[in-house]
Amino acid sequence: MDKDSLILPKDFPELKNDTFLRAARGEEIEHIPVWCMRQAGRYLPEFRESRAGKDFFETCRSPEACCELTLQPLRRFPFDAAIIFSDILVVPQAMGMEVQMSPGKGPTFPEPLKEPEDLQRLKTKVDVSSELDYVFKAITLTRHRIEGKVPLIGFTGAPWTLMSYMIEGGGSTTHSKAKRWLYRFPEASHKLLSQLTDVIVEYLLGQVKAGAQALQVFESHTGCLGPVEFKEFSLPYLRDIARRVKDKIKESGLDNVPMIVFAKDGHYGLEDLSESGYEVVGLDWTIDPRSARIRTGGKVSLQGNMDPCALYATKERISEIVRRMLEGFGTKGYIANLGHGLYPDMDPENVGAFVEAVHTHSRQLLNRK
């Protein structure tokens, strides 16, 4: 295949391992699939080497660089899925906001939204196909280069999480500036959340057209909302995204792809999330696997939820923690993962031990049946 054809979203290599997709749909599997949030990350020496001296968002805008970073963990570990290397904050950038990645500080918005009139600074109409074209190109290139080894996941931040960043100007422990909007400017909050939803729907559709085989929506800031605020300012938009993306996929004549919603610290909303239109609900480590199964009533597949810090344990202990987790979730409709992303100081060997433990213990559990 010549170099130019690698950027066309067609003639992709045949998928050799569809275990992740089957588990997402609740179908029979030979082993429980496993992948890790932030599996393309700073815990890998090769990732640090590739990224050295380069601006973070410049890397995100390079399809070649994103492809390479996405493939790195697959060369080391037998993961059952890959997630495209990108960032949730490319959406606010596409809407006209400046975002910088400051070393040691994380993402920073030099001019965050302070009052409702600041919404006028945002683009009213975003041409997603040109603004976020680099993500689509990265997905297409990676689908070709992954050679059908495993499925490729596309993703986005959810509206409330992105709104929080856009108002806070970066990370926050209290999210008090963003929450002030919810209580003081509910109308403006809904306006911003709707604008974000419109962009996200087009963005996710573009990812599927480019070759993404599953989609994950990260509602990373659920934990700072209470149940009432969640039901007003997060859940309706999560539902809207699932419904509209599925409708547009159908209209476009594309194959349906499983969608995952991951609302971190949203244990109070588990029943609602299981009825929000997603095939898979991702869980953090604060939820007991057996309880999650009961509360979601078999309506969805589940993903998660090992505490990332368990990877600091010995390999024997990791294996034991994994075994208990798998027994709690059961083998049907389950994707093993961590309850959040990998941390930069984690030992790659322990990540390998985690993946191996999932495959080994799940095969034993399935053979017992």
C-alpha positions in Angstrom: 0.0 0.0 0.0 1.5 3.4 -1.0 2.0 6.2 1.6 -0.9 8.3 0.4 -3.5 5.5 0.6 -2.7 5.2 4.4 -4.6 8.5 5.0 -7.7 7.3 3.2 -10.4 5.8 5.5 -11.0 2.7 3.4 -9.4 -0.8 2.7 -8.5 -1.2 6.3 -6.7 -4.4 7.2 -9.1 -7.1 8.6 -9.5 -7.2 12.3 -7.8 -10.2 13.9 -8.8 -9.7 17.5 -12.4 -8.5 18.1 -12.6 -9.7 21.7 -13.0 -6.1 23.0 -15.9 -5.4 20.6 -17.7 -8.7 21.4 -17.4 -8.0 25.2 -18.8 -4.4 24.6 -21.8 -6.0 23.0 -22.2 -8.7 25.7 -21.3 -11.5 23.3 -19.3 -14.7 24.0 -15.5 -14.4 24.4 -12.5 -16.7 24.9 -10.9 -14.3 27.4 -11.8 -11.0 29.0 -10.4 -8.2 27.0 -8.2 -5.6 28.6 -6.8 -2.1 27.9 -5.7 0.8 30.0 -6.7 4.4 30.0 -3.5 6.4 29.3 -1.8 3.3 28.0 0.0 5.6 25.6 1.7 7.7 28.3 4.7 8.8 30.2 5.2 5.6 32.1 6.8 4.3 28.9 10.4 5.3 28.3 9.8 5.3 24.5 6.9 7.7 24.9 9.1 10.1 26.9 11.8 9.8 24.2 9.3 10.5 21.4 7.8 13.5 23.2 11.1 15.1 24.4 11.3 18.8 23.7 8.1 18.9 21.7 5.0 21.0 22.5 2.2 18.8 23.6 -0.5 20.2 21.3 1.9 20.3 18.4 2.3 16.5 18.9 -1.5 16.2 19.0 -1.7 18.0 15.6 0.8 15.5 14.0 -1.0 12.4 12.7 2.4 10.6 12.4 3.3 11.4 16.0 -0.1 10.4 17.4 0.0 7.1 15.4 3.4 6.2 16.8 2.4 7.0 20.4 -0.8 5.0 20.0 1.1 1.9 18.7 4.0 2.0 21.3 2.1 0.2 24.1 0.9 -2.5 21.6 4.5 -3.4 20.8 5.1 -4.2 24.5 1.8 -5.6 25.8 -1.0 -7.8 24.3 -3.7 -5.3 24.9 -7.1 -6.0 23.3 -7.7 -2.4 22.2 -5.9 0.8 21.5 -7.1 4.3 22.1 -5.9 7.1 19.8 -3.4 9.5 21.3 -5.0 12.9 21.6 -6.5 15.2 24.3 -10.0 16.1 25.3 -9.1 19.8 25.1 -8.8 19.9 21.3 -12.6 20.6 21.4 -12.3 24.0 23.2 -9.4 24.8 20.9 -11.7 24.1 17.9 -14.2 26.5 19.4 -11.6 29.3 19.4 -10.1 29.1 22.9 -6.3 29.0 23.5 -5.0 26.1 25.6 -1.4 25.6 26.6 0.2 22.6 28.2 2.5 23.9 30.9 5.2 21.5 32.2 4.4 20.4 35.8 1.2 22.3 35.8 -1.0 20.7 33.1 -3.4 22.4 30.7 -3.9 26.2 31.0 -6.4 28.5 29.4 -4.8 32.0 29.4 -8.2 33.6 28.9 -10.8 31.4 30.6 -14.6 32.2 30.4 -15.5 34.3 33.4 -19.0 35.7 32.8 -21.8 34.7 30.4 -20.9 37.5 27.9 -17.6 35.7 27.3 -19.5 33.0 25.4 -19.5 35.5 22.5 -15.8 34.8 22.1 -16.6 31.2 21.1 -17.2 30.3 17.4 -20.9 29.9 16.9 -20.4 27.5 14.0 -17.4 25.1 14.2 -16.3 23.4 11.0 -15.2 20.2 12.8 -13.9 18.5 9.5 -11.3 21.2 9.1 -10.6 22.2 12.8 -10.1 18.7 14.0 -9.0 17.1 10.7 -5.6 16.2 12.3 -7.4 13.8 14.7 -9.3 12.2 11.9 -6.1 11.7 9.9 -4.3 10.2 13.0 -7.2 7.7 13.4 -7.1 6.7 9.7 -3.3 6.3 9.7 -3.4 4.3 12.9 -6.1 2.0 11.6 -3.9 1.1 8.7 -0.7 0.8 10.7 -2.3 -1.2 13.5 -2.8 -3.9 10.8 -6.0 -5.3 12.3 -4.2 -6.3 15.5 -6.8 -4.8 17.8 -9.7 -2.3 17.5 -9.0 1.4 17.7 -11.0 3.5 20.2 -11.8 7.2 19.5 -12.8 9.6 22.4 -14.0 12.9 23.5 -14.4 14.9 26.8 -18.1 15.3 27.8 -19.7 18.7 27.9 -19.6 19.3 31.6 -16.0 18.3 31.9 -15.0 20.6 29.0 -17.1 23.4 30.4 -15.3 23.1 33.7 -11.9 23.4 32.1 -13.0 26.4 30.0 -14.1 28.3 33.1 -11.6 27.1 35.6 -8.7 27.8 33.2 -7.1 24.5 34.0 -7.4 21.7 36.5 -9.2 22.3 39.8 -9.9 20.5 43.1 -13.2 22.4 43.9 -14.4 23.4 40.4 -16.0 26.3 42.3 -15.7 28.8 39.3 -17.5 26.4 37.0 -20.1 25.4 39.6 -20.7 29.1 40.3 -22.0 29.2 36.7 -24.4 26.3 37.3 -26.0 28.0 40.3 -25.7 31.6 39.1 -26.1 31.4 35.4 -28.0 28.2 34.6 -29.3 29.5 31.3 -25.8 30.4 30.1 -24.5 27.1 31.4 -27.1 25.2 29.3 -26.2 27.3 26.3 -22.5 26.4 26.6 -23.2 22.8 27.3 -25.5 22.7 24.2 -22.8 24.3 22.0 -20.2 21.8 23.2 -22.6 18.9 22.6 -23.1 20.0 19.0 -19.4 20.0 18.4 -18.8 16.7 20.2 -21.5 14.9 18.1 -19.9 16.0 14.9 -16.4 15.2 16.3 -17.4 11.6 17.3 -19.1 11.0 13.9 -15.9 12.2 12.2 -13.9 9.8 14.2 -16.1 6.9 13.1 -15.9 8.0 9.5 -12.1 8.1 9.9 -12.0 4.5 11.2 -12.6 4.5 15.0 -14.2 1.2 15.9 -15.5 2.3 19.4 -16.0 5.6 21.2 -15.4 6.6 24.8 -16.9 9.8 26.3 -14.9 11.0 29.4 -17.0 12.8 32.0 -14.0 13.2 34.3 -15.5 15.8 36.6 -18.7 14.0 37.7 -17.4 13.8 41.2 -17.7 17.5 41.9 -21.5 17.4 41.1 -24.2 16.2 43.3 -27.0 14.0 42.0 -29.4 16.9 41.3 -26.7 18.9 39.3 -25.6 15.7 37.5 -29.2 15.1 36.3 -29.5 18.7 35.1 -26.1 19.6 33.7 -24.4 16.3 32.7 -26.8 13.4 32.1 -29.1 15.0 29.5 -26.1 15.9 27.4 -24.5 12.5 27.7 -27.8 11.0 26.6 -28.1 13.5 23.7 -24.6 12.6 22.5 -25.3 8.8 22.4 -28.6 9.2 20.7 -27.5 11.8 18.1 -24.2 10.0 17.2 -26.0 6.7 16.7 -28.6 8.4 14.5 -26.0 10.1 12.4 -23.9 6.9 12.1 -27.1 5.2 10.8 -27.9 8.1 8.4 -24.3 7.9 7.0 -24.7 4.2 6.3 -21.8 3.4 8.6 -21.6 0.3 10.9 -22.7 0.9 14.4 -19.8 1.2 16.9 -20.0 0.5 20.7 -20.0 3.6 22.9 -18.6 3.8 26.4 -19.5 6.4 29.0 -17.0 6.9 31.8 -18.3 9.3 34.5 -15.5 9.3 37.1 -16.8 9.3 40.7 -20.4 9.2 39.4 -21.4 6.2 41.5 -24.6 8.0 42.5 -25.6 8.0 38.9 -25.0 4.4 38.0 -28.6 3.5 37.3 -29.1 6.5 35.1 -25.8 5.9 33.2 -26.9 2.3 32.5 -30.0 3.7 30.7 -28.3 6.6 28.9 -27.9 4.9 25.5 -24.3 3.6 25.8 -23.3 -0.1 25.4 -20.7 0.1 28.1 -20.4 2.0 31.4 -16.9 2.6 32.6 -16.3 2.5 36.4 -13.7 3.9 38.7 -12.4 2.0 41.7 -14.9 3.4 44.3 -17.6 1.0 43.0 -17.8 -2.6 44.1 -18.0 -4.9 41.0 -20.9 -7.1 42.3 -22.9 -4.0 43.4 -22.3 -2.4 39.9 -23.7 -5.6 38.3 -26.8 -5.5 40.4 -27.4 -1.8 40.0 -27.0 -1.8 36.2 -29.3 -4.9 36.0 -27.6 -6.5 33.0 -28.6 -3.5 30.7 -25.0 -2.7 29.8 -21.5 -4.1 29.6 -19.1 -2.8 32.3 -15.5 -1.6 32.1 -13.0 -1.1 34.8 -12.2 -0.7 37.6 -8.9 -1.6 39.3 -7.4 1.1 41.4 -4.4 2.4 39.3 -2.3 2.5 42.5 -2.7 -1.3 42.8 0.0 -1.4 40.0 2.5 -0.3 42.6 2.1 -3.7 44.3 4.1 -6.8 43.6 3.3 -8.9 40.6 1.8 -11.6 42.8 -0.4 -9.1 44.6 -1.5 -7.6 41.2 -2.5 -11.1 40.0 -4.5 -11.6 43.2 -6.3 -8.2 42.9 -7.1 -8.9 39.3 -8.5 -12.4 40.1 -10.9 -10.9 42.7 -12.0 -8.2 40.4 -12.8 -10.6 37.6 -14.7 -12.9 39.9 -16.7 -9.8 41.1 -17.7 -8.7 37.6 -18.1 -12.1 36.0 -17.0 -12.9 32.5 -20.0 -11.8 30.4 -20.2 -8.2 29.2 -17.0 -7.1 30.9 -13.9 -5.3 29.8 -11.0 -5.1 32.2 -9.4 -1.7 32.8 -8.1 0.5 35.5 -10.5 2.9 37.4 -8.6 5.8 35.9 -5.5 6.4 33.7 -1.9 5.0 34.3 0.4 7.4 36.3 3.8 8.5 34.9 5.8 6.8 37.6 4.4 3.3 37.1 6.7 0.4 36.1 5.8 -0.9 32.6 6.6 -4.4 33.9 3.7 -4.1 36.3 1.4 -3.0 33.5 2.4 -6.2 31.7 1.7 -8.2 34.8 -1.8 -6.7 35.0 -2.6 -7.6 31.3 -1.2 -11.1 31.8 -3.2 -11.6 34.9 -6.5 -10.6 33.2 -5.9 -13.0 30.3 -4.8 -15.9 32.5 -7.5 -15.6 35.2 -10.3 -15.0 32.7 -9.4 -18.1 30.7 -9.5 -20.1 33.9 -12.8 -18.7 34.9 -14.3 -19.3 31.4 -12.9 -22.9 31.3 -14.7 -23.6 34.6 -18.1 -22.8 33.1 
